[in-house]
Amino acid sequence: MPKQHVSISVTELKKSYKNKEVLKNVSFSVPGGTIYALLGTNGAGKTTIVKILSTLLKPDGGSASIHGFDVVSQEREVRKLISLTGQFTAVDDVLTGRENLHLIGQLIRLPDVKRKTGEWLSFFDLEDAADRKVSTYSGGMRRRLDIAMSLMVHPQVLFLDEPTTGLDPQNRIAMWDFVKNLAKNGTTVFLTTQYLEEAESLADNVGILHKGEILAEGTPQYLKEILPKRGARLHFQNEENAAKAMELLSEHGILVDGMEPNLPSLEDVFLTLIDGNEEDNRHV
């Protein structure tokens, strides 16, 4: 397979607010066309990282780049490549859904904006509500419209800051499918989330952020494997063999059809790492 280019690169990023250190030497990289999930509790520093990467906030130290462009010294170039959907929708309640999209299209001087507005409304299943004021939209509809507005610029990198907060299970799953398709089509997706199942379902790689530090990083499978093994799951041909094995497995040499590690869940990994970090801090 050809080597993937690095889409997002972060090296020893630091940020403080007054006397509070929010980010402490954070480093990670994201290959192009992949989904990276930054997992952490409230106050971990997730939104601060998103703001720095999207040029809305300057770091106190370290560096970050998007497709090789520095987010501080080359912010104009970076902004041409990215789009951001924050925790709270940025739609205009007074306008209709169609008017919101059309306005964004005009601002970015999108060719044939009327036709493309219609395409995005159709894609996000908003055609029936297109000419209603956004103030009448449900939370899921508002979130879909917000992301549609972000995508009108065809970003190479899309930042989604807790994109499914407030969505019902059906809309959350639909959003997951949409994000996966974006990555398949080459868009790099960087998302923050508090939902462990969301990170496990979506991400090619996960970073676990706690109190401004990356505690661990890797694929969901890798993160599960780095914890101590918790026994193994055995597969037998029938219940009788399984019952015998419980009593005399080693002595009778009963054949096992298969064996796989009984890996922890991503939730186990998350809680173990955070609890371990808290324990370490108590002994400092």
RAZI-V550762 format. One record per residue. N is the residue number from 1. RES is the residue in three letters. SS is DSSP state (H for helix, E for strand, L for the rest). PHI is phi as a letter, one per 30 degrees, with the letter a starting at -180 (NA if undefined). Layout:
BEGIN
[[N;RES;SS;PHI] [N;RES;SS;PHI]]
END
This chain:
BEGIN
[[1;MET;L;NA] [2;PRO;L;d] [3;LYS;L;d] [4;GLN;L;d] [5;HIS;L;d] [6;VAL;E;d] [7;SER;E;d] [8;ILE;E;b] [9;SER;E;b] [10;VAL;E;b] [11;THR;E;b] [12;GLU;E;h] [13;LEU;E;d] [14;LYS;E;b] [15;LYS;E;a] [16;SER;E;b] [17;TYR;E;c] [18;LYS;L;h] [19;ASN;L;c] [20;LYS;E;c] [21;GLU;E;d] [22;VAL;E;c] [23;LEU;E;b] [24;LYS;E;b] [25;ASN;E;h] [26;VAL;E;d] [27;SER;E;b] [28;PHE;E;a] [29;SER;E;b] [30;VAL;E;b] [31;PRO;E;d] [32;GLY;L;d] [33;GLY;L;i] [34;THR;L;c] [35;ILE;E;c] [36;TYR;E;c] [37;ALA;E;c] [38;LEU;E;c] [39;LEU;E;c] [40;GLY;L;a] [41;THR;L;d] [42;ASN;L;e] [43;GLY;L;i] [44;ALA;L;d] [45;GLY;L;j] [46;LYS;H;d] [47;THR;H;d] [48;THR;H;d] [49;ILE;H;d] [50;VAL;H;d] [51;LYS;H;d] [52;ILE;H;d] [53;LEU;H;d] [54;SER;L;c] [55;THR;L;i] [56;LEU;L;d] [57;LEU;L;b] [58;LYS;L;c] [59;PRO;L;d] [60;ASP;L;d] [61;GLY;E;a] [62;GLY;E;i] [63;SER;E;b] [64;ALA;E;a] [65;SER;E;b] [66;ILE;E;c] [67;HIS;L;h] [68;GLY;L;i] [69;PHE;E;c] [70;ASP;E;d] [71;VAL;L;d] [72;VAL;L;c] [73;SER;L;d] [74;GLN;L;b] [75;GLU;H;d] [76;ARG;H;d] [77;GLU;H;d] [78;VAL;H;d] [79;ARG;H;d] [80;LYS;H;d] [81;LEU;H;c] [82;ILE;E;b] [83;SER;E;b] [84;LEU;E;b] [85;THR;E;c] [86;GLY;L;d] [87;GLN;L;d] [88;PHE;L;c] [89;THR;L;d] [90;ALA;L;c] [91;VAL;L;d] [92;ASP;L;c] [93;ASP;L;d] [94;VAL;L;d] [95;LEU;L;d] [96;THR;E;d] [97;GLY;H;d] [98;ARG;H;d] [99;GLU;H;d] [100;ASN;H;e] [101;LEU;H;d] [102;HIS;H;d] [103;LEU;H;d] [104;ILE;H;d] [105;GLY;H;e] [106;GLN;H;d] [107;LEU;H;d] [108;ILE;L;c] [109;ARG;L;h] [110;LEU;L;d] [111;PRO;L;d] [112;ASP;L;h] [113;VAL;H;d] [114;LYS;H;d] [115;ARG;H;d] [116;LYS;H;d] [117;THR;H;d] [118;GLY;H;d] [119;GLU;H;d] [120;TRP;H;d] [121;LEU;H;d] [122;SER;H;d] [123;PHE;H;d] [124;PHE;L;c] [125;ASP;L;h] [126;LEU;L;c] [127;GLU;L;d] [128;ASP;L;d] [129;ALA;L;c] [130;ALA;L;e] [131;ASP;L;c] [132;ARG;L;c] [133;LYS;E;d] [134;VAL;H;d] [135;SER;H;d] [136;THR;H;c] [137;TYR;L;d] [138;SER;L;d] [139;GLY;H;d] [140;GLY;H;d] [141;MET;H;d] [142;ARG;H;d] [143;ARG;H;d] [144;ARG;H;d] [145;LEU;H;d] [146;ASP;H;e] [147;ILE;H;d] [148;ALA;H;e] [149;MET;H;d] [150;SER;H;d] [151;LEU;H;d] [152;MET;L;d] [153;VAL;L;d] [154;HIS;L;h] [155;PRO;L;d] [156;GLN;L;d] [157;VAL;E;b] [158;LEU;E;c] [159;PHE;E;c] [160;LEU;E;b] [161;ASP;E;c] [162;GLU;L;h] [163;PRO;L;d] [164;THR;L;c] [165;THR;L;e] [166;GLY;L;i] [167;LEU;L;d] [168;ASP;L;d] [169;PRO;H;e] [170;GLN;H;d] [171;ASN;H;d] [172;ARG;H;d] [173;ILE;H;d] [174;ALA;H;d] [175;MET;H;d] [176;TRP;H;e] [177;ASP;H;d] [178;PHE;H;d] [179;VAL;H;d] [180;LYS;H;d] [181;ASN;H;d] [182;LEU;H;e] [183;ALA;H;d] [184;LYS;H;d] [185;ASN;L;d] [186;GLY;L;j] [187;THR;L;d] [188;THR;E;d] [189;VAL;E;c] [190;PHE;E;c] [191;LEU;E;b] [192;THR;E;c] [193;THR;E;a] [194;GLN;L;c] [195;TYR;L;c] [196;LEU;H;d] [197;GLU;H;d] [198;GLU;H;d] [199;ALA;H;d] [200;GLU;H;d] [201;SER;H;d] [202;LEU;H;c] [203;ALA;L;d] [204;ASP;L;d] [205;ASN;E;b] [206;VAL;E;b] [207;GLY;E;c] [208;ILE;E;c] [209;LEU;E;c] [210;HIS;E;b] [211;LYS;L;h] [212;GLY;L;i] [213;GLU;E;b] [214;ILE;E;d] [215;LEU;E;d] [216;ALA;E;a] [217;GLU;E;a] [218;GLY;E;l] [219;THR;L;d] [220;PRO;H;e] [221;GLN;H;d] [222;TYR;H;d] [223;LEU;H;d] [224;LYS;H;d] [225;GLU;H;d] [226;ILE;L;d] [227;LEU;L;d] [228;PRO;L;e] [229;LYS;L;d] [230;ARG;L;c] [231;GLY;L;i] [232;ALA;E;b] [233;ARG;E;c] [234;LEU;E;c] [235;HIS;E;c] [236;PHE;L;c] [237;GLN;L;d] [238;ASN;L;a] [239;GLU;H;d] [240;GLU;H;d] [241;ASN;H;d] [242;ALA;H;d] [243;ALA;H;d] [244;LYS;H;d] [245;ALA;H;d] [246;MET;H;d] [247;GLU;H;c] [248;LEU;H;b] [249;LEU;H;e] [250;SER;H;d] [251;GLU;H;d] [252;HIS;H;c] [253;GLY;L;i] [254;ILE;L;d] [255;LEU;L;d] [256;VAL;L;c] [257;ASP;L;d] [258;GLY;E;a] [259;MET;E;b] [260;GLU;E;b] [261;PRO;E;d] [262;ASN;L;d] [263;LEU;L;d] [264;PRO;L;d] [265;SER;L;d] [266;LEU;H;d] [267;GLU;H;d] [268;ASP;H;e] [269;VAL;H;d] [270;PHE;H;e] [271;LEU;H;d] [272;THR;H;d] [273;LEU;H;d] [274;ILE;H;d] [275;ASP;H;d] [276;GLY;H;d] [277;ASN;H;d] [278;GLU;H;d] [279;GLU;H;d] [280;ASP;H;d] [281;ASN;H;d] [282;ARG;H;d] [283;HIS;L;c] [284;VAL;L;d]]
END
